[in-house]
Amino acid sequence: KIWQAMGRSRTMNQTRFSIYKNAIPVGHVPGMQDIKTQELTRQLYVHNCDQKIAGNLSSIYQTLVSLLNLSKESFYHCDDIVNTFLEKMTGSITDNVKRHEEQLVHSILGAPAPARILAHILAGKFKRSSIPAVTTEPLTSNVVETLLRHIVQQKYEQRVPSGDIHDEFIRLLSGEQQSLMEISYTKQQQKQKQKQQNKNQDRDTMDIFSKRNQLEITIETDNYFQYTLTPQTDVPKILLSLPLPIPIFSLTYMLNRGMH
């Protein structure tokens, strides 16, 4: 558990543990030791990397951005897609993602060194997959280019499942989730916890919003905005400010040997 925590949290590097075990070897010197210097730490770290080689989609996308910077001999990249939500609202996301795809294909795959680096990284990830189709698929230039486009589309939530090997590629690069959505381990836990909290809240408020506890008010107006400009005739506003004739709380108490 300690080694697992070390891999998930940076703050664990500053944490001290007291570990007790049986059969302490003779001549063992007690005291604090750096857990990172232990051979078991390296073995577990390598094993963990082998099991979690996929990381998440943001990781491989950042690799693409780094290779783009390498091909242009630039230190940083100015992204044209700043706010995905606004791009979707304005309807410009599709064209901008397509333009970004072409930029990455031209700059990365058009240069020998970045193209080889990308192919090497992808091959290293895919050869450790548990799916035979992924490990045996030859990474030709056409496959790498198509996969690059799928990565960009998936990153900006524009990808439609293709029904072929690229779905398995993207699933692996997204962290081997059951779905193609990118959810990290911690975020997934937070989401499940939030869902449970929402269920509990819904269960608590379900009775409050029951039809038998509702008082329906209906008005008819051609222009509700103009209707609300005159508070004296705004029926819903007037009714909401009036005391309800139905008791919403009852309290029974004892006073002077009598119940009230």
N, C-alpha and C positions, 0 to 999 in steps of 0.2 A: 504493500500500500504506500509506503514511503517513497519508493522509486517511481510509482505511478504518479504520485503527487508532484514529485520533482519535475516530471516531464510536462505537467499541466500548468504549473504556476511559477512565475519568476520569483515571487516572494519566498518560495520554499528554499531558495538558495541561501537565504539568511536565517533559516530556522534550524534549531538544534534539537536533536532527538536522542533519547536514551533507549538503546536497544538491548534487550536481555535475551539470552539464548542459552541452551544447554550445551554441555560438553565444550566448555571454553578450553582451547588448546593450552598446553603448558608453555609458559614463557610469554604468553600474550600480555602486552602492555596496555592496561586500561587507559582511557582518556578520550578526548574529543579527536575525531578524525574527519577529514574532508571526504564526504561520501562520493564526490566526483572522481576521487583518485582510485576508487575500488574497481577491480576488474569486473565484478558483477554489474556495476553501474554501466560500464561500456557495453557489456553483453546485452543487458536489458534495453539500453538505448538503441543499439543496432536492431535488436529484435522488434522494438516498438516502431522504428522507422520502416522496417520491412512490412509490418502489418498496416501501418498508416501512411503508406507511400503516397496516397492520393492527395492528402491534405484537403484543400478545398479549391473551388474554381477560381477564387480570387488569387490564389497562389500562382496557378499556371498562367492566369491573365497578366499578373505582374511580371512574370517571366517574359511574356510576349512584349510587354512595354520596355523591359530592360534590353531585350534583343533589338527592339526598334531604336532605342537610344544608342546602342552599340553600333548599329548600321549607319546611323547619322553622326556618330562621334559627338553625341550630345549628352549632357549631364542630367537633363530632365525632359519631361514630355508635357506639352500643353494639350490637355484633353479638350476636344471640341464638345463632347457630351458632358456637360457640367451637372445638369439635373435631369435624371431620367424621367421623373414624374412630369415635369413641365414639358419635356420633349414629347411625351406621350399625349399630353393634353393638347399640344399644338399640332400634333400629327406629323412632326418632323423626325421622330425617332428612327423610323425605317430607313430613310435616306441617309441619315447621319451614321447609323450603324453600318450600312452598306459602304459608305465612303471610308469609314474606319477600317473595315475589312480589307478593302483594296489597298489602303495605306500599309497595313501590316503585311499583307501578302507580297506587295512590291518591295518593301524595305527589308523584310526578314528573309523571305525565300529567294529574293533577287540577289542576295549577297551570300557568298559561299560559307563564310565563317558562321554567321548567325543561323543559317539554315542547318548546318551540321550540328551546331549546339542544340537547337530545338529538337532535331531528330534523335540525338543522343539522349536528351532528357526524357522524351516521350518513350523511347525504347526501354530505358531503365525502369520507368514506371510500369509499362505494360507487361514486361517479361515476368513480373512478380504477381500478376493477377491470377486469381483462382479460376478464371473463365478461359477455357482453351482457345476459344475463338479470338480473344484479345491477345493472348500470348503468341499465337501462330500467324496473326495477320501481318503481312509484310508492310512496313512503313515506306511505301513508295512516295515519290514527290507529289503525286496526285492525292494520295491518302492524307499526307501531312497538310497539304493546302486545304483540302475539304475540312479536315479536323480543325484547323486554325479558324476557319470561318464559323464552324459550329461553336467553338469556344467563345468567340466574340458575341455571337447571337445569344448564347446561353447567358453570358455575363449580363447582357442588357435585356434579358427576358423576352427576346424576340424569336427564339428558336422553337420550331415545331418538331416533335419526335420524327425521325426519319425512317424508323422501322428496320434499320440495318446495324452494322457493326459500330457505327458512330454513336448510337445510343449507349452502347456498352462503354465506349471510350469516355463519353461525357459523364456517365454514371460513376465510373472509376475516378475521374478527375474531380468530381463533385463530392468525393468522400465516401463512395460506395454506399450512398443512401438508397433506400428502396425507391424513392422518387428521384426525379432529376433536379429537385430543388436543392439549393446549397444551404445546408444547415449544419453548423459546427456542433460539436458535442455539448458544449456549454449552452449555446443558444437553444439547442433542442430541449435540454432540460428546463430552461427558463420558459420555453413555449408550453411544454407539458404542464408545468406548474401554473402558468397563467390560465391555461384551459381549465384546470381543476378549480382554480379560484373563481373563474367565471361561472362554472357549473354550480359552485356553492352559492354564489351571489344570486344566480337565477333561481335556485331552489328557495332561497330566503325571500325573494321578492315576487315569486310566482303567485302566492296567495294575495299579495297586495294588488296586483294587476288583474286579478280575477274579475270576470264580468259582474259578478254579484256584488263586488265592492266598488264598482264604477258608477259615477253619476254623469250621464251623457247630456251634453249641451249642444244644440244645433242652431245655427243661424244661417241665413241666406243673404248674400250680398254680391253685387257685381264687381266691386272693387274693394277688397279687404283693406288695402293700404289706406285709401281715403276714409274707409269706415272707422279705422282705429284713430284717425286724427281728431275725432270728437269723443273724448273720454266719457262725456255725459250719456252718450247713447251706445257706448260699446258694451253690449250685454255680457260677453264672456269676461271682460275685465272687471265689470261690476260684480258679477257673481263670484269670481275668484277672490274678491276682497271682502265678501260677506261671510259671517260665521255660518258654518254648516249646522243644520238642525239635527244631524245624526251624531250621536256620541262616538268619538273615536278612541276614547280612553276611559277606563273605569278603575277606581281605586277604592278599596274597602279597608278601613282602619278602625282600631279600637281606641275609644276616648271616654274617660269617666265611666268605665265599666259598661260602655255601650258600643255597639257596632254602628259605624256610619259609612 
